[in-house]
Amino acid sequence: MRSGSLASGRRLFWKSAGIAAVAAPAFAAILSASQSQTQSPAASSSKFEVASIRLGCASGDSGGRGQTKSGGGDEGRSPDRLNVCGTLRLFIAIAYIEFADGRTRPPDARIPALSGGPSWINSDRYQINAKAEGPQSQGTMRGPMLRALLEDRFKLKIHRETKEVPVYALTVAKGGLKLQRVETCTPVDHTNRPPPPEPGQEPPKSSGFCDSLFFGNKGMNRTLDMHAMSMKEFAQSLGVLDRPVIDKTGISGMFDFHLEFAPDERTPNFLPLPDSDPAGTAGATPAGSGPSIFTAMQQLGLRLEPAKGPDEFLVIDHVEKPSEN
């Protein structure tokens, strides 16, 4: 039996969270729009006893230590405290998507893109230190309770809508699939996930965990290792691409996936960030020696074909900078 996902967080929602324009990825018209506010039904009852929010992270916390699945820096876990640092966009991803109902989202659930809001939600980093009245699960604190805090202190109002947008359809290439099925895997406790590989170390080729994902570097090329995923979950996890991916293979079962590719404009999440490129070459495509991700996909017996399809969005209607306390 399997459950959950280790570190998928498809599309790195993250596509407009400040990771190289990573999240406004995105389904010729709006298919439907639910204009009701996406306010937490538990917001009135699931609140922190006290909470402080201040601009800037704790000294020495780069956001990379003790990362959550959503990438938020976490200074340690306590049954009644939440201590995290990141951008508001990242907090929205954690509270409204990853732990929306107090538990980790289903691994095959679509991850909506985020649209709207001022530019500072992608750049300003906030330290949140909050204490609950008594012990709470990590899912409750990172979901309903964090959501209530954002709605209170940032005056955040959000609604969901679905649009038809450009996508990639994942299909089987000529010659057939070149992957073997995974029969068993180890379920993961998503509130106590195994740590990611140390910097500079390649991820294990087979983690054994259900639905797990690791990013890595190999020279100028990038690697993705995904373990015990269904085709639908694999498609959901391809957040490195400039469009959402929809599974059209019709294949069931779990598989291990390994991709090595040279980043280009179609994998914007892996292009250099302007503020991390002192030589001023951020506009140039890194010269990797590997194939494009499309060619790498064909080596697995898969294809990515341009298409149109539905995608869900979280739309920010209103937000304000919080006053520090």
Rosetta blueprint (number, residue, H / E / L):
1 M L
2 R L
3 S L
4 G L
5 S L
6 L L
7 A L
8 S L
9 G L
10 R H
11 R H
12 L H
13 F L
14 W H
15 K H
16 S H
17 A L
18 G L
19 I L
20 A L
21 A L
22 V L
23 A L
24 A L
25 P L
26 A L
27 F L
28 A L
29 A L
30 I E
31 L E
32 S E
33 A E
34 S E
35 Q E
36 S E
37 Q E
38 T L
39 Q L
40 S L
41 P L
42 A L
43 A L
44 S L
45 S L
46 S L
47 K L
48 F L
49 E L
50 V E
51 A E
52 S E
53 I E
54 R E
55 L E
56 G L
57 C L
58 A L
59 S L
60 G L
61 D L
62 S L
63 G L
64 G L
65 R L
66 G L
67 Q L
68 T L
69 K L
70 S L
71 G L
72 G L
73 G E
74 D E
75 E L
76 G L
77 R L
78 S E
79 P L
80 D L
81 R E
82 L E
83 N E
84 V E
85 C E
86 G E
87 T E
88 L H
89 R H
90 L H
91 F H
92 I H
93 A H
94 I H
95 A H
96 Y H
97 I H
98 E H
99 F L
100 A L
101 D L
102 G L
103 R L
104 T L
105 R L
106 P L
107 P L
108 D L
109 A L
110 R L
111 I L
112 P L
113 A E
114 L E
115 S E
116 G L
117 G L
118 P L
119 S L
120 W H
121 I H
122 N H
123 S H
124 D L
125 R E
126 Y E
127 Q E
128 I E
129 N E
130 A E
131 K E
132 A L
133 E L
134 G L
135 P L
136 Q L
137 S L
138 Q H
139 G H
140 T H
141 M H
142 R H
143 G H
144 P H
145 M H
146 L H
147 R H
148 A H
149 L H
150 L H
151 E H
152 D H
153 R H
154 F L
155 K L
156 L L
157 K E
158 I E
159 H E
160 R E
161 E E
162 T E
163 K E
164 E E
165 V E
166 P E
167 V E
168 Y E
169 A E
170 L E
171 T E
172 V E
173 A L
174 K L
175 G L
176 G L
177 L L
178 K L
179 L L
180 Q L
181 R E
182 V E
183 E L
184 T L
185 C L
186 T E
187 P L
188 V L
189 D L
190 H L
191 T L
192 N L
193 R L
194 P L
195 P L
196 P L
197 P L
198 E L
199 P L
200 G L
201 Q L
202 E L
203 P L
204 P L
205 K L
206 S L
207 S L
208 G L
209 F E
210 C L
211 D L
212 S E
213 L E
214 F E
215 F E
216 G E
217 N E
218 K E
219 G L
220 M L
221 N E
222 R E
223 T E
224 L E
225 D E
226 M E
227 H E
228 A E
229 M E
230 S L
231 M H
232 K H
233 E H
234 F H
235 A H
236 Q H
237 S L
238 L L
239 G L
240 V L
241 L L
242 D L
243 R L
244 P L
245 V E
246 I E
247 D E
248 K L
249 T L
250 G L
251 I L
252 S L
253 G L
254 M E
255 F E
256 D E
257 F E
258 H E
259 L E
260 E E
261 F E
262 A L
263 P L
264 D L
265 E L
266 R L
267 T L
268 P H
269 N H
270 F H
271 L L
272 P L
273 L L
274 P H
275 D H
276 S H
277 D L
278 P L
279 A L
280 G L
281 T L
282 A L
283 G L
284 A L
285 T L
286 P L
287 A L
288 G L
289 S L
290 G L
291 P L
292 S L
293 I H
294 F H
295 T H
296 A H
297 M H
298 Q H
299 Q L
300 L L
301 G L
302 L E
303 R E
304 L E
305 E E
306 P E
307 A E
308 K E
309 G E
310 P E
311 D E
312 E E
313 F E
314 L E
315 V E
316 I E
317 D E
318 H E
319 V L
320 E L
321 K L
322 P L
323 S L
324 E L
325 N L
